[in-house]
Amino acid sequence: QVQLVESGGGLAQPGESLRLSCAASVNIFSFYAMGWYRQAPGKQRELVARIFRGGNINYRDSVKARFAISKDNAKNTVYLRIDSLTPEDTAVYFCSAEGPDSVDYWGQGTQVTVSS
């Protein structure tokens, strides 16, 4: 059974940075892509970044200047660095393991709260 375990969330002040991690129980190279989504209170879950098997990356336009997704295949871990945090980044951040057409697996999420 595939498990994705996110970590690295917490309370941060505006302007600070956080690095989220997603540790997979299987070889992440087996997936078409790995993604990071977020869901703010009362809003739909949205994709913020995706890294494909070969290393190509997509970002949501609104975050591309501040977010950086990366992966370490040897550690089966995907990372999401968020710089210059704003209160609008407050959300639960979810890791995903994806096939070509759908999300196959979700992590349980990690809460990021940005507040002064």
C-alpha positions in Angstrom: 0.0 0.0 0.0 1.3 3.4 -1.0 1.7 5.9 1.8 2.6 9.6 1.4 3.5 11.4 4.6 3.8 15.2 4.6 5.8 17.2 7.1 7.2 20.6 7.6 4.0 22.6 8.1 3.3 24.9 11.0 2.9 28.5 12.0 5.0 31.0 10.2 5.1 34.8 10.0 4.5 36.7 6.8 7.7 36.9 4.8 9.2 33.8 6.2 9.9 30.6 4.3 8.9 27.0 4.8 10.0 23.7 3.3 7.4 21.0 3.1 8.4 17.3 2.6 6.5 14.4 1.3 8.0 11.0 2.0 6.6 8.1 -0.1 6.6 4.4 0.9 7.4 3.4 -2.6 9.7 4.5 -5.4 8.3 7.9 -6.6 9.9 7.4 -10.0 7.2 4.8 -10.7 4.6 7.6 -10.8 3.9 9.8 -13.8 4.2 12.9 -11.6 4.2 14.0 -8.0 2.2 17.1 -6.9 1.5 19.5 -4.2 -2.0 20.8 -3.7 -3.5 23.1 -1.1 -6.9 23.6 0.4 -7.8 26.8 2.3 -10.8 26.9 4.6 -14.0 27.1 2.5 -12.2 26.7 -0.8 -11.6 23.9 -3.2 -8.3 22.0 -3.3 -6.0 23.5 -5.9 -2.8 22.3 -7.6 0.2 24.5 -6.8 3.0 22.5 -8.3 3.7 19.3 -10.1 7.0 17.6 -10.9 7.0 14.9 -13.6 9.0 11.7 -13.7 11.6 13.2 -16.1 11.9 16.4 -14.0 9.7 18.8 -15.8 7.8 21.2 -13.5 4.5 23.0 -13.7 3.4 25.7 -11.3 0.1 27.5 -10.6 0.7 30.9 -12.1 -0.2 32.7 -8.9 2.6 31.0 -6.9 5.4 30.4 -9.4 7.5 33.3 -8.2 7.6 32.0 -4.6 7.2 28.2 -4.7 9.8 25.7 -5.7 9.1 21.9 -6.1 11.9 19.4 -6.1 12.4 15.7 -5.5 15.0 13.3 -4.4 14.3 10.0 -6.1 16.9 8.2 -4.0 15.0 9.2 -0.8 11.5 8.9 -2.4 10.8 12.4 -1.2 9.3 15.4 -2.8 9.8 18.9 -1.4 7.9 22.2 -1.7 9.7 25.3 -0.7 7.5 28.4 -0.1 9.2 31.8 0.2 7.8 35.1 1.2 4.8 33.5 2.9 1.6 35.5 3.0 -1.6 34.9 5.0 -3.2 33.8 1.7 -0.9 30.8 1.8 -2.7 29.5 4.9 -4.0 26.1 3.9 -3.6 22.4 4.3 -1.0 21.3 1.9 -1.4 17.8 0.3 1.1 15.7 -1.5 -0.1 13.6 -4.4 1.2 10.7 -6.5 -0.3 10.8 -10.0 -0.9 8.9 -13.1 -1.3 10.5 -16.5 -5.0 11.2 -15.9 -5.6 11.2 -12.2 -4.3 11.4 -8.7 -3.7 7.9 -7.6 -2.7 8.6 -4.0 -3.0 11.4 -1.5 -1.1 12.2 1.7 -2.9 13.2 4.8 -1.9 16.9 4.5 0.1 19.3 6.6 -1.3 22.5 7.9 0.5 25.8 7.0 -0.7 28.9 8.9 0.7 32.3 8.2 0.0 34.9 10.7 1.7 37.7 12.6 
